């Protein structure tokens, strides 16, 4: 069984596709709204940190460690400072930014209406489900995962695992690692209530040492391996009864999120949608015409911009694409309404399945309107989601402004960039080794047997070469050199069908020095040096505080889903 957030949707093409184009749920729902950090007048709550951090881990595949958490909270602080700088520069008055914030506000309204309305349709969890959630809440599954952007890539990887390839070897290729890393894909302990729902359901169904079939989360596709299970052996009935109400509520939220697509389909079908087919066809033709005149890999960006431009697009924004019944009122969804959502929609769908794209935008629009009618505009969650998105966008805007300015290149800044942007962590592996190539495996094994009988040395083979201080990231035999026991001769099959004997005499990890990578740093982070300088100034001027006791307590609380 493949775990997914939603199932396929047969039937009317206009409402085809199960993925709801909304940021429906935060990846980690925490009730900890108390601050753990202060940035001038703003605060970063435990909830803010947990939600953004778990999303960061799932998107990057990085390992969960206390230093990684400190790095993430420092990045959050930088984003807050840059957002404040953007406001000081008046960048928050830009019309594109204001349109973005309004779109995020409507997405948040749709999210909250979906949550509140769907919650009322779900039955209470059964006693068995609540007890299972209680047990899972008191467990941690130590997981490793493979991450993919497409189901097809996940399925190909899963086929290789089923054919016998080790999970760790597969992880090296999936994450594109230059050097063999035993921590590839390692996420560490995760909790039942502190990660994506589909991801958690799959992880907690695994026995240690087994892996899942491809699982679709909000972030992409995963194959999850359970490394270990950490259980609390002191579970009591009294604790269960004390926590039963809260756990039942959280289990109900989980069920709501996992089953929510069916609710959205039913909701949309209840609107009695009527499609104005000629208008949708005209929209599709206009998108196709604009795409044919666009150039390069940014066609989607160009087409969106042209459609939004009154001078470039002949489409009347008031043209009705869809009419529908919401409550007692007949509502219309126009070209202008569709263009409002266009930046959030997959361009390939807009181009080739325009009806489905209009349906996706309509879902966003109708749920946002329902949220407004339900009086959710001042809901804490709506405000929080909108402010978080706005702050993130402002930080991006000011970063782009800084990148367009001539970069600063003083030595202190370069050294700071060397540390801050991870160059200092890019240790290389060097080795001294000898390799001899052979046309066939039989020839390689015959020479090896001759060596072991004392007849010759590896360097005396007809096609032998010796390498000293070789950096493995640039060597064709790197995997064999990384894994071979020192002093032993190993037989290696090569991608071109030939074979080799390899003996490694020395292998060590060498940390990089700034002087060695100075030019690389300039080339790689030159556009970001102005940001480094600005953040350094802003931090020196800001009132910053981190409650390290509460922050480090989150290191354990996240694992328990608190």
N, C-alpha and C positions, 0 to 999 in steps of 0.2 A: 504493500500500500504506500502510495506517495502522499506525504503530508502536505497540505496546502491550506492557505487561508481561505480560499474559496473554491468552489467547484465550477465546472463548465456550465454554460448557460445556453441551452438550445432555444430555438424559436426566433422571434422577431429580430431581424438584423440590426434594427435601429437601437435596440437595447442590448446588443451582443457584447460579450466580454464581461468577465466577472470582477476585474480589478476596479475598485472604486477610486476615482481620481481625487482623493482627499487624504490629507495626513490624519487619518482617523484616530489613531491612538498613539500616545507616547510609548516608546519602547519599554520604559521602566516606570510604572506608576508608583510613586512614593508619596506617602502622606507627610513627609518631613518638610514642612514649609519654613522652618526656622532657619535663619542665616548661618552659613558656615564661613562666608567671606563678605567683606565690605569693600566696595570700590567707590570712594567719595560718598555720594548720597545713595548709591544703589547697593543692593545686596544680591548675593548668590545663595540661594537656598539649597538645602540638601536635595530637594526634589529636582531643582534645576541641574545640579551637578550629576545626580544619578542618571537622569534621562539622557542628557547629552553625552555622558561618558559611555554608557552601554551602547548607544548608537555609534559612537566613535569606534569602540572595540569591534563591533560587528562589521562596520564599513571598512576598517583597515586590516583586520585580522591580527592586530597587535595583542600581546599578552597582557593580562591584568596583573599589574604589580603596583606596589605603593609608589615607587618613583614615577610610573606611568600616570598614576592618578594625580600626583603633584604637578606633573607636566601639563596634564589636561586642565587642571584648575588654573594654572598660570596662563594657559592659552585663553581660557574664559575671561580672566582679568584683562588680558591684552585686548580682547574683543570689546569689552565694556569701555575701556579707555579710548579705543579708536572710534567707537560709536559716539562717545561724548565729543571727540575732536571733530567728527563729521558734522555734528550739530553746531559747534562753534564756528565752523567754516560755512554754515548755511546750506550744507549739502542735503539736509532733510527737507528742503523746499522744492527739490527737483520733481517735476511732474511724473517722471517714470518711477521714482521712489514712492511717491504718494499713491500712485496706481498699484504698485506692488503691495504696499501696506493695506490698502483697501481689499485687495484680493486675498491677502492672508487673513484679514479680519473675517471675510465671508467664509473662507475655508474653516476657520475656527468656529464660526456660528454653525456651519453645516456639521462639523464634528460633534459639537455639543448636542445639537438636536438629535443627531443619529444616536448618540450615547443615551440620552434621556428617553427618547421615544422607543427605542428598541428594548431598553431595559424593562419597560413595562410589559413587553410581550413575552418575556422569558419566564418560565416557571422557576421556582426556587430550587436550588441544587438539592439533590437527595442526600439523605444521611450518609450513604456510602460515598458519594462524591465529596462531601465536606470532610469526611474522615480521611479520604485519600489526599485531599489538598492539605490537610493538617500534617499528615506524615511527610508529604513532599516539601512543605514549608520548613520542616525541620531536617531536611536533607540538603546536601549539595552534591551536584554531579560535576566531577572534574572532566571537562570536555576539551576536545581538539576538533577543529572543523576545517573543511575545504569550502571555499567561497567562490561563487560563480555569478555572473550577470545573466546567464541564460539557462533555461532548463536543458537545452540540448547539450551544452558543455557539461552540466552536472551529470547527465545521463551517460555521456561518454566516459567520464571519470569513474562513475559507479560501475560501469562495465569492466573497466580495467581492475578495479578492486575485486570484483567478483571473479575475475580471471586469475587472481592470486597475487596481484601487486600489493606491497605493503602500504599501509595508510601513510606512513611517514615519508616513504619515497614519493608517493603521489603528491604529497603536500609540497615537496621541493619544487615540482614543476608547476603546480597550480598557483603558488605564490611567486613564481619566477625568481627563486633565490639564486644568487650567484655562487654562494658557498653553502655547503650542506649544513643544515641547522636542525638540531634535534628538537627545538621548540617550535618548529614550523606549524602554524595553525593552532597553537596552544592558546586557549582562552582562560584556562584555570577553572576554579570552582564557580558554578553559576547556580542561581536559586530559581525556584519554581515561579515566583512572582516578580522576578527582577530582570526578565529578559523578554524578547519577543514571544508571543503566545505559542505560535506554531513551533518555534525553535525549542521552547521549553517543553512542550508536550512530547516532541520527538526525543529530546535528550533524556527526559525522565522515564521514558518507556524502554530504555536500553539497559542491557546487562553490561557490567564492566568488560571491556575488551571487544565489544561489538560496535558496529556502526549502522547508521540509519540509511534508508533510501533517500533520494533527493527530497529536501524539505524547502518549501517556499516560505520565506519570511517577508516582512515589509521591506527588507534591504536587498534581497536577491535570493539566490538558491544556495543551499548548504548541504553537505554531507557531514553528519555529526558522529564523532566517535566518543564513547564513554570510556574515560581512562580509569575512573574510580568513583565510588560513591562514599560520601562522608555523611554518616547518620548520627543523630542525637540519640543515644541509647536511653535517655531518661525522659520518655514521653509518658505523661500521666493523664488519666481521665479528667482530673480537676483542671489541668491546663487546657485540655481540649474544650471543656465546657466554658472556661473563661474566655477563650479566644474564638469560640464557635461562630458568633455573630459576625465578627470582622472577616473571618476566613470565608464564611458563606457568601458575604458580599463580594469579596475579591474573586471567588470562584464564579460567581454569577457574571461579573464583569468579563472574566476570561471567556466564558461561554458566549457572551454577547459578541465579543470581538471575533471569535472563531466562526460564528454562525451568521455574522452580520450581513454578508452579501445577499443571502436569501431575503433578508428583511428589506434591503434596498431595492431588490428587484420587485418585491411585492408592493413596496411603497410607490415605485414609479408606475407600475401597472395600474395602481389605483387612481392615478392622476388622469386617466383617459386621454392619453397623449394623442394629438392629431398632427401628423407631419405634413408640412407644405412641401411636397416633393419637388415641384419646379424650382422653388427657392433653394432647397438643399442642393439640387443638381447645378444651379447657377453658381452656388458657392464652390462646389467641387471643381467646376470648370475654371473659375477664376483662380483657385489655388494652383491648378495644373498649369494655367497660362503663366502665372507669376513664377512658378518653379522653372519653367522652360527658359525664362530669361535670366534666372539667377545663376551664379557661378560658384564653383568650388564646393568645399565641404560644409559651408555655412548656409546652404540654401534655405534650411528651415528658418534661420534667423532672418534672412533677407525677406522671405515670403511673409513672415509674421509682421515685420516692420512695414512692408508695402501694404498689407491688408489694413494695418492700423492707420495708415496715412490716407486722409481724405482725398489728397491730390493724386495719389498713386492707384487707389482702388476705386473702381466704378460702382462697387456695391453700396447700396443705401443702408446705413446702419439701422434704419427703422423697419427694414424688410423682415417680415415674420417668417421664421423657420419652423416654429412649432407653436401650437396652442394647447393648453391643458387646463384641467379643472383642479384648483387648489382651494379646498374649503368650499365656500359658496360662490367663489369668484372665478371667472374665466380669465386665465393669465396667458400672456404671450411671451415667447422667447425669440429675440430678434438677432439679426446679424451682429448688431452692436453688443448684445449680451454674450454671444459666442466669442467675439474678438476679445472681450474682457478676460475670458478664461484661456485664450489661445496659448499664451506663454507657458501654461502648466500642462498642456496636452501633448501627447506624442505626435511629432510631425508626420511620421509615416502613416499613422492612422488618419490624421487630418487629410492627407493627400490621397490615400488609396481607399479609405473606408470613411468617407466624410460623414455619412449618416451616423455611424457608430461614434465618431468624434463629437458630433453635435449632441448625441445622447449622453455622452460622458460629461460634457459641459452642462447640459441641462440638469443632470443629477446634482452637480455641485450647486447650481443656481437654485433649484427647487428646495434642497435641504437647507441652504442658507436662508432663504425666505421663510421657511418653516421655523427656523431658529429665531429669526427676528420676531415673527408672530408670537412665539412662545416666551418672549421677553428675556432672551438669553444674552443680549448685547453687553450687559455689565457683569455677566457671569465671570467668576474668578479665573476659570480655566480659559475662557475666551480671551480675556485680557492678557493672561500669561502667555498664551500661544502667539498672540499678535505682537506683543512687546518683544518676545524672544526672536521672532522672525524679523521684526523691524531692526532690532539691534544688530543682528547678524548681517543684514543687508547693508546697514550704514558702515559697518566695519569693512565690508567688501568694497564699498564705494570709495572710502578714503584710501584703502590700499591701492586701488586702481589709479587714483590721483597721484599717489606717491610714486608708483611705478613709472608713471609718465614723466616724472621729473628727473633731471640728471642725477645719477647715483653718487652718494658720498662713498669714498674709498679709503678713509684713513685706517691705519693698522689696527687700532683698537676696535673699530667697527668690524673689520674683517675677522679678527679673532673671536669677537662675540658671535658673529654669524657662523663661524666654524663650529662653535659649541652649540648654538641655538638650533641650527638647521640640521643637526645630526651627523655632520662630517666627522666629528670627533668619535662617533660610535662606529664608523665604517672601518673597523679593523680588517686587515687582509691576512690571508694565510700564505706563508712562504714555505717552500719545500726544496730539498735536494733529492733528486730521484733519477733513476735510469730506466729507459724504456726501449724495448726491441720489438719491431713489428714483423708479422708473418702473414702469409697469404691465407693460411688455413689454421683452424684450431689444432689439427693433428700436428702440423709443423711446430706450432708453439709448444704443445705438450711434449713433443719429442726433444726439443732443445732444452726444455725445463728438466726432463729426466736426465739428459746428458750433463747438465749443470749439477744436479743433485748427486750424480755419481762422481763428481769431482773433476769432470773432463774439461770444463771451461768456466768462464765468467760471463755474466749477462752483457757486459760492455763489449765482449768479443763477438757477439752475434752479428750477422751480416748487415742488418739494418738497425743498428743500435745508436742511441743518443743519450747524452748525460746532461741533466739540467741542474743548475746551482742557483739558489735564491730565486726560484721561479715563483711568480705570483699566480696563484691557482685560478683566479678569475679569468685569466687570459689563456689558460692551457687546455688543449683538447682532451687531456687525460685526467681532468681535475677530480671527477667523482671517484675514480679508482685511487688517485693519490690521497684524497681526503679520507678514504675508508680503510686503505690497506694497513695492516699491522706493520710497524717499523721493522725493517730488516728482512721481511718476508717477500718472496716473489709471488705475485698473483697473476692469474690469467684473465684477460679482459677482452670482451667482444666489442668491436668498434662499429659505429653507425654505417660505415662504408662496406661492411661485410668482412673486413680483415680482422686480425687478432693481434694482441700485444701481450708481452710479459712486462710487468712493472714492479720495480723494487724501490721503496721509499726509505731513505737513510735519515732524513731530518724533516720535521714538519712542525711549524710553530706559528702562533698568531701574533702579528705585529701591529701594535696600535699606530694609527697615523699621526704624523707630526704636521703642525700647521704649515710649516715651510714647504713641505712636500705637496700640499694640496692648495696652496695659496691661489694659483691661477685657476684651479677648478672651482674654488670658492667664488672668485670674482665672476667667472662665467656663469655659475649656477645661481648665485644669489644676488648678483649685481642689482637686478630690479627691486630687490627687497631690502637693500641696505638702508634706504631712506626710512622704511618702516622700523627697522632695528633702532635707528637713531631717534626717531620720534617716540617709540615706545619707551626707550631708555629715559628720555626727557619727561614723558608723561608719568612714568612710574616715580621718578624723583619728586615730582610736584604733587602727586596724588596722596590722598589719605587711604592707605591700604591696610587691611587687617585680615588675617586668616585664623580662625579658631582651630588650631591644630588638634586639640583634644577631640572636638566633635568631628572634625574632618577625618581623622584617622579611625574614629569609631565607625564611620561609614564603610571602611575597608571590610569590617566584619558584618555590618548591618546589611550591605548590599547582598552579601552571600546568603543572608537569612530572609531576604525579601521584605525587609522592614521599610 
